[in-house]
Amino acid sequence: MFFRYNQNNTNGCFIGPQIVFVDAASAEEAEALARSAGVYFDGVETGADCLCCGDRWFREADTFATEAEALATVEAWRVDEDDSPVYRIVRGDGARGA
């Protein structure tokens, strides 16, 4: 399965890719892989993000059966006027593909 984590445009900018897709067997594995790739949650609570802008990363991941289905959603989420990378794909050890 593919899990999509979206980044909030905190303080008017993205840090790293706007979207992180994770190829994983479960939601738990996907969250662990996302964290290892730099995604973090509860940024306001930990002081990494400000209260006025909110948490940088949304914990609730959308899921897709295939990579093609996941990537088909990029255009709906991307922010064209930002110079940040649009997406990154993270794969676990047991994940399919290269």
C-alpha positions as CSV (number, residue, x, y, z in Angstrom):
1,M,0.0,0.0,0.0
2,F,1.0,3.6,-0.5
3,F,0.5,6.2,2.3
4,R,0.4,9.9,1.5
5,Y,1.6,12.4,4.1
6,N,0.9,16.0,3.3
7,Q,2.9,19.0,4.6
8,N,1.2,22.1,5.9
9,N,2.7,25.3,4.3
10,T,3.8,26.5,7.8
11,N,5.1,30.1,7.8
12,G,4.5,30.3,4.0
13,C,7.1,27.7,3.1
14,F,7.7,24.0,2.8
15,I,10.7,22.2,4.2
16,G,11.7,19.4,1.9
17,P,9.1,17.7,-0.3
18,Q,5.5,19.0,-0.1
19,I,4.2,15.4,-0.1
20,V,5.8,12.1,1.2
21,F,4.5,8.8,-0.2
22,V,5.5,5.7,1.8
23,D,5.3,2.2,0.3
24,A,4.6,0.0,3.4
25,A,2.7,-3.0,4.5
26,S,0.9,-1.3,7.3
27,A,0.0,2.2,8.7
28,E,2.4,1.6,11.6
29,E,5.3,0.8,9.3
30,A,4.4,3.7,7.1
31,E,4.5,6.1,10.0
32,A,7.9,4.8,11.1
33,L,9.3,5.1,7.6
34,A,7.9,8.6,7.2
35,R,9.6,9.6,10.5
36,S,12.9,8.2,9.3
37,A,12.5,10.4,6.2
38,G,12.1,13.6,8.3
39,V,8.3,13.7,8.7
40,Y,7.3,14.7,12.2
41,F,4.0,15.1,13.9
42,D,2.7,17.2,16.8
43,G,5.1,20.0,16.0
44,V,3.1,22.6,17.9
45,E,3.1,20.5,21.0
46,T,6.9,19.9,20.8
47,G,7.7,23.5,19.9
48,A,9.0,22.7,16.4
49,D,6.0,24.6,14.8
50,C,4.1,27.7,16.0
51,L,0.5,27.6,17.2
52,C,-0.6,30.2,14.7
53,C,0.5,28.1,11.6
54,G,-0.2,24.7,13.0
55,D,1.6,21.4,12.7
56,R,3.9,21.1,9.6
57,W,2.9,17.5,8.8
58,F,-0.6,15.9,9.0
59,R,-0.5,12.6,10.8
60,E,-3.6,11.2,9.0
61,A,-2.3,9.6,5.8
62,D,-4.4,8.8,2.8
63,T,-3.9,5.3,1.5
64,F,-3.8,4.0,-2.0
65,A,-3.5,0.4,-3.4
66,T,-0.9,1.3,-6.1
67,E,1.9,3.8,-6.7
68,A,0.0,5.0,-9.8
69,E,-3.1,5.8,-7.8
70,A,-1.0,7.6,-5.2
71,L,0.9,9.7,-7.8
72,A,-2.3,10.6,-9.6
73,T,-3.1,12.8,-6.6
74,V,0.0,15.0,-6.7
75,E,-1.5,17.7,-8.9
76,A,-4.4,18.2,-6.5
77,W,-2.0,18.8,-3.6
78,R,1.1,20.6,-5.1
79,V,1.7,24.3,-4.6
80,D,3.2,25.5,-7.9
81,E,4.6,28.8,-6.6
82,D,6.9,27.1,-4.1
83,D,10.4,26.0,-5.2
84,S,10.3,23.0,-2.9
85,P,10.4,19.4,-4.3
86,V,6.9,18.2,-4.9
87,Y,7.1,14.7,-3.6
88,R,9.3,11.9,-2.4
89,I,8.7,8.2,-2.3
90,V,10.0,6.2,0.7
91,R,10.1,2.4,0.5
92,G,10.5,0.0,3.4
93,D,12.7,-3.1,3.3
94,G,9.8,-5.4,2.6
95,A,8.2,-3.0,0.1
96,R,7.7,-3.8,-3.5
97,G,9.7,-2.2,-6.3
98,A,13.0,-0.5,-6.5
